[in-house]
Amino acid sequence: MDFGILKPKLKYYPLIFSLLLAGCTKKDDPVPVPGYQPTPYVIEAPFGFPQKMNIPEDNPMTVEGIELGRLLFYDGRMSGRTHPDSLMSCATCHLQQNAFECGIDHPVYENGFTHGLTGIPTPHLMLPMINLVWNMNGYLWNGKISNDNPNSSFRNIEDLVWMGVVAPHEMNGDTNRTKALIASIPGYPEMFKKAFGSEEVTMKRIGMAVAQFVRTLISSNAKFDRYMRGEEQLTSSELSGFVLFTTEEGADCFHCHGGFGNPLFTTNLFYNNGKDTVFPGTDDRYALTGDPMDLGAYKPTTLRNIELTGPYMHDGRFATLEEVIDFYSHGLLWSPYINPLMHHIANGGTQLIPSEKADLIAFIKTLRDEEFLSKPEFGPPAKLP
Amino acid sequence: MKLIKTLAYLLIILFIMPLAGCNKSEDPVPEPDTGKITFKFYHYCDGAPLDFDIRKYVNEAGNQYMVNEIQYFISDVTLHRPDASSYMIMAWKDIHYVDTDIPSTHEWKVLDEIGTGDFERITFTFGISEEKNQSLMFVDHPESLMFWPQYLGGGYHYMKLNGKWLDTNQFERPYDFHLGIGQIYDSQSGEITGFIQNYFEIEVPASGFTINKDQETVINLVMKVEKWFNNPHTYDHNDWGGDIMQKQEAMKLACENGHDVFGVLSVPPSLRYGGRSEF
């Protein structure tokens, strides 16, 4: 069979190639200036942490990019507005002292439930920004933002930035206004030049810089990390809690939440953990995959600094860790979609007694990382441009 | 003049010596003929490709069950020749992870150059040997998610086979058929006093093959899931419940059943017309 008619003639290849390139270089889509080399920034994997990192090839980590990203992360003018009532940045909700989550004690967002600049409630609960550079399985509760997403606008942390700008329940802005405002602020264009090789401010570059900063937010020095490294011992109660955490006949948290062997304290996979019996299927993993076994399945959030990131579960139904442990002990609900790892469903839960619950919580609190919560490099810059 | 002659002789000797060296009888041995081997992994139940997430199977104990996912390691894959010599695959890696949810793990293109000729059988370790099964040797996903808690012996799960079965109360219960290092518990205190290595060797039946020069030989390995639950032991989920990581007796039965779990598919599913396979 002759396929010649289907083959583009060789002489047309340069034209096709040029067209493809033209498609990639629209005005708001600049790559860093060719040949420009900002200072590379290397993330060293802490002890026991993965070597593989989710860093896009077209957005390598650089000192200048991270510095710019940190400023933008904390700059309320990311909303595209300048009136004091209309300022909003990533850090408006993502507080360092609450593990870059809202937390239940946020001064504005009551009980940890956020809303946008115009008062529209955010339909999902926040997730903390911890060790996101090692998430290979998709961001958000159902993993929508993933390298596997056929839509290239929903693939990585970079994309979460523009999404936050335009979402009605977040900044309720538009990207043109944001980039125009940032470009008009003396100091920023120079920083864009240092980071990307030219002063041009685009939403893509804003997203790239913020994503670089977010990828530096690494928690690896909690008490449990020091225990893993042999630097510190756990108390008797914490050790008992650790045993419960990592045994099937105990609380069996580790299959979904990690432990020694998976120090991220999440698999970043998706599970129906027995919270409900009826599932709308609109914001869960099923909403993406259409697989009935994904009904009611959400990501298990990392347990690092978990005591600061209430309320809990994808909808914030539990205000305290104690309520969460009670649920797993006695409150599991059966459905055909419950994940098979929830083998305690036969008894309605793990049936922990009060002393065991206390031990388990004592262990979970060893995942609090004070260094992460107060590290100056992660905090607000002394001065914005 | 004498000096010139001497220098000329020296130059001739220096020129000839290297040439003589090239002609000595120790010529480099020609590289042996080699080929490549690739393993593909399939998962069957009752003679047909496994249907996940559907409670359609009945094991020898009479349990109606389904399988949701299977994740496992095989290691120390060894290719045996008729003359009793063997070759263990390990040039690039000696442990392979298979995850039914991750298609890329269903094919292992071995990088080793295998000497040509006939091989009569394949053996491998199901799981990871005691010597190699060290905590934190896998730090990246998905292998790292297989870690086996240190308190229970450390290292990694040999296998997670997760599913659900209909128990005696007609309640659909999850089972986590997880294999790894077993524990010995003190009958009085309940404390762990020792560990038991449960990894075991599998000899794949009818697994002879030939490696041809510069060619890739594909071996289609198939896990027959129902075999985990019979021969020699009838494994009843009602007896062991949903979790067995801390039940050495259950893991022992499972591992003893594991001897005939693997086979070779002569014709992989995509090439068949459908219907039942040879099992």
HADDOCK unambig.tbl for C-alpha pairs under 7 A between the chains (distance, minus, plus):
assign (segid A and resid 48 and name CA) (segid B and resid 136 and name CA) 6.19 0.50 0.50
assign (segid A and resid 48 and name CA) (segid B and resid 139 and name CA) 6.15 0.50 0.50
assign (segid A and resid 49 and name CA) (segid B and resid 139 and name CA) 5.93 0.50 0.50
assign (segid A and resid 50 and name CA) (segid B and resid 139 and name CA) 4.60 0.50 0.50
assign (segid A and resid 50 and name CA) (segid B and resid 140 and name CA) 4.56 0.50 0.50
assign (segid A and resid 51 and name CA) (segid B and resid 139 and name CA) 6.81 0.50 0.50
assign (segid A and resid 51 and name CA) (segid B and resid 140 and name CA) 6.23 0.50 0.50
assign (segid A and resid 52 and name CA) (segid B and resid 140 and name CA) 6.20 0.50 0.50
assign (segid A and resid 243 and name CA) (segid B and resid 151 and name CA) 6.85 0.50 0.50
assign (segid A and resid 246 and name CA) (segid B and resid 149 and name CA) 5.99 0.50 0.50
assign (segid A and resid 248 and name CA) (segid B and resid 243 and name CA) 6.44 0.50 0.50
assign (segid A and resid 248 and name CA) (segid B and resid 245 and name CA) 6.79 0.50 0.50
assign (segid A and resid 260 and name CA) (segid B and resid 149 and name CA) 6.98 0.50 0.50
assign (segid A and resid 261 and name CA) (segid B and resid 135 and name CA) 6.61 0.50 0.50
assign (segid A and resid 261 and name CA) (segid B and resid 136 and name CA) 5.50 0.50 0.50
assign (segid A and resid 261 and name CA) (segid B and resid 144 and name CA) 6.23 0.50 0.50
assign (segid A and resid 261 and name CA) (segid B and resid 147 and name CA) 5.47 0.50 0.50
assign (segid A and resid 262 and name CA) (segid B and resid 144 and name CA) 6.15 0.50 0.50
assign (segid A and resid 262 and name CA) (segid B and resid 145 and name CA) 6.41 0.50 0.50
assign (segid A and resid 267 and name CA) (segid B and resid 145 and name CA) 6.82 0.50 0.50
assign (segid A and resid 340 and name CA) (segid B and resid 162 and name CA) 5.96 0.50 0.50
assign (segid A and resid 340 and name CA) (segid B and resid 163 and name CA) 5.63 0.50 0.50
assign (segid A and resid 340 and name CA) (segid B and resid 164 and name CA) 6.49 0.50 0.50
assign (segid A and resid 340 and name CA) (segid B and resid 174 and name CA) 4.54 0.50 0.50
assign (segid A and resid 340 and name CA) (segid B and resid 175 and name CA) 6.33 0.50 0.50
assign (segid A and resid 340 and name CA) (segid B and resid 176 and name CA) 6.85 0.50 0.50
assign (segid A and resid 341 and name CA) (segid B and resid 174 and name CA) 6.84 0.50 0.50
assign (segid A and resid 341 and name CA) (segid B and resid 176 and name CA) 6.41 0.50 0.50
assign (segid A and resid 342 and name CA) (segid B and resid 174 and name CA) 6.75 0.50 0.50
assign (segid A and resid 343 and name CA) (segid B and resid 173 and name CA) 6.92 0.50 0.50
assign (segid A and resid 343 and name CA) (segid B and resid 174 and name CA) 4.99 0.50 0.50
assign (segid A and resid 343 and name CA) (segid B and resid 175 and name CA) 6.22 0.50 0.50
assign (segid A and resid 343 and name CA) (segid B and resid 242 and name CA) 5.43 0.50 0.50
assign (segid A and resid 343 and name CA) (segid B and resid 243 and name CA) 6.87 0.50 0.50
assign (segid A and resid 346 and name CA) (segid B and resid 173 and name CA) 6.41 0.50 0.50
